[in-house]
Amino acid sequence: MSEAYLAGASQEIKTDRDAKKHGATDVELWLKKISRAREDEEEWRKEGGEALKVYEGDETNAVTNLYHSNVATLVPSLYNSTPIPDVRRRYGDKDAIAKDVAEITERAVSYIIDQMPFDTLMKEMTTDSVVPGRGIMRLRYSADVEGIEKTAEDMELEVVPWEKFIRGPGRSWDKVPWIAFKLDLTFDELERLGVKADRLERIGVGASSPHEADGKSRSEDDDVAQKGIYKTIEVYEVWDRTKRQTLFITPRDKDEPLLVLDDILELPGFFPIPAPLQQVKRRSSLTPICPYTLYRKLLEEFNAISVRISSLVGQLKVRGIYDKELNVDLTAVAGLEDGEFKAAEGVKAFQKGAGATLESGIAFWPIERIITVLQQLYLQRDQLKQLIYEVTGLSDILRGASNPNETATAQQIKTQWGSLRLQDMQAEVARVARDLFRMMAHVVATQFDWQRIKKMTGIEFSVEMPPMPPDMPPEQAKKMQQNAAQQHEEQVEKLLRSQMSSFRIDIESDSTVRSDMTRNMEQMNQFLGATSQYATALGGMIQMAPEIMPAATEIFVSFARNFRLGKTAEDALEQLSQIASESAKQPKQDPAAQKAQMEMQAAQMDMERTQAKGQADQQKQQAELQMKELDLEIKELEADMVGREIKAKQKAMDLEFKHKARMADLDMMIAERRGEIDIEQAVKSAAAKDETLKIDLRGRRAASEAELRHKRMSSDVDIDGKLRKSAADRAREAEKGEAEKAKAGPKRIKIERGDDGAIIGGTVG
C-alpha cells in the first residue's frame, strides 16, 4: 500500500505523518525526496555533463576548445592566493580572554590548512562552480578513541562531486531542510562505518557474495557508480537539519536506515558544508545555471567556423590538368635536378599555347576564391571571439593584453571595470573560505582535546599581576602567579568551547585574489595620510589643553580599528589607549595650589635664570681671556711658521742652485768627453781614408806604366807593312816623354775637411 501511495498520480505526499499512516517507512520517504530533488535538477545535471565533456575535450567535433581556455583563464582570476585566517576580538575592546581565544583559534586553523592541499581543493571547487555551475567543499572530522580518551584526531576537507550532491527544497540556503551525498561503499567501508555484519549479509553485500564482473553496483539509480574490483552498494548519506540527525540509507533495504547518528559535529548550521559556490544564481530557486549554456550557441558557432576553416585549409592544394601529350615531358621535368634540362618530345603540344611555356600547357585548380572565403572566416571568428569575451566578462586586461600607448591611469580604470563583473564571484570564493575557517574553528573548539589544542597552537598563558607587597615571600608570589594563570587558562577554555564565543571573537579570511594587495596598499596609504592630517590638526590643541589627549587618543584608536592593520598594530593601539587612560586617571591638583606651585616654579625659574646669567657672564669673561691668549699664541705660531717657511724656502733655493751647478758640470764633462770621442773618430777616419787614397794612387801609377810599356812594344811592331819609324824618331819621342815626365814632377793629394774638422774627401793634383 505504501508503494502505491508514494507512486500516486500526483507524485506528491501531504506530510510525513500521513505517508507513515499509509505504511511508508522512513527510508521510502527519504528515497522519494531524493528522487524528486534529482528530478528538479535533472535539466541542469544534463547541461553540466555536456559542459564537462566540452571542457575535458570529449567532444570529437570540437576543433578549437575555446571553452577550456576561458575556464583556465577565469578560475585563476577567482582564486589565486591562499587565504589566511584572521581571528580577532569582535569589538576590539580590552578583553584579555577573548584575545587569547582569538589567538588559539587562528593558530589552530592555520595549522590545519597547512596540513592539507588547501589550494588544490579550492581550485577544484572553483572549477566545478565555473564548469557545471556548483562547487561544494565538505568538512570531515575523525578521531581514534580508546576507552574514553581520544588517541588521535584529524580534520580534512574534500571536494564533493557535483553530480553526487542532492539538496532539499528551498529558495535560500538557510531554508534548505536537508542535504544528501550519494556514496558507493564497499563491504569494508560499511563495516568501518558501523553497520553490523548481519545487516550487510541481509542486504546481499556480505563477504560470501560474489562481486560483479564489471565492478559496478546494480542499483535502481547508478549512473556514476565508481569502478573497481570490489562490489559496492549505493548508499545515501542524509543530513536532516530539522531533526539534526545523519542517516545512511540504501535502496536495497527500505525497511529501516543502515545507520542513524545524532548531531556529529554540532555545527551551528548543522550541515558539514558551507553554502555551495555558484557562479550564476537563479532568482527563483537554488538550482544552479550552467555557465556554458549562457553562451553555448556562440561557442557552437565558433566551433562551426573553425571546422569550416579547417576544411577549406585542407583544400588549399596546388592541383591542375594538362594535355596528355605532355605526360612524358612533365614527368621528366618533375624528376630533373637543379640546373638540368631535357629535350621536349611533345613540341607540338607546347606550341598550341601562347608563348610555348609550361603554364600555357597546364590548367591549375582555382584557389583564389577559397583564400577569399578563408579571410572572411578568420575575420568573423575573431569578432565572435571578442563577443564571447564580452559575454563571459573576460576583459582584455584579465587576459594580459593591453595597449602600450595607453596611460597608466587608463589601464587602471580598465582593470577596475574589467574585473567588476568578477568581483561578486571573487567575494563568493572568499566567503566559502571564511565559512570553512569558521567550521574548522568550531570543530576544534568543541571536539579536540584541550591538551592537543595547546600543543598544536603552542600558546602560553600569562597574566599581568598587580604589584606585590614587598614583604611577600617569593614562593607565595610565584604560587599566586601560577593560580592566576591557571584561572585564566580555564576561562579561556570555557569561552573557546562555549557557543557564545562568536559574540566575542570574529573569524574572517583575507582575500583569495592576489590583485587585492594593491587595494590594501592604497588603504594603508589612506590610513597614513589621514593619521598625519589628524595629528597635525590636534597638535596645537593638545599643547594648549593637554587634558584632551586621552579623548583624542581614543578617537584615533577607534578610527584606526576600521583598518585591518594586523595584530601587532592592534596591540600597539591598545597600549596607546592604555597609556592615554592611565594619564587621564592621574589625580588633578587644586587650582590655587597649582597656581602657587606655578608661581613658585616661576620664581625658581627666575632665580635659575639669574644664576645662569651670572654664570654666563663669568663664562663669557673667561672665554674672552682665553680668546686673547689664544690670539697671542696664534700670532707667535704664525711668526714662527713664517720664519720656518722662509728658512725652508732658502734651503730649497740653495739645494736647487747646487743641483743646477752640478748638472751644468756634468753637462760640460759629457760635452768634453763627446768632443774627445769625435776627434778620435775623425782622426781614425782620416787615416783610413789616406791609406785608401795611397793604395789607389799606387794602382793608378802601375797601370800607367804598364800602358806605356805596351804602347812602346806596339809601336815597335809594324803589322800593316807601314814604314818603320826611324830610330831617331823613337829616340826623340823617348826623350820627349822623359822630359814631360820630369816636368810633371810628383803628384800631390789635396784633403777636404767638413765644418767639424772631419775628413770628407780628397783630390789628386
Disulfide bonds with the S-S distance in Angstrom:
none
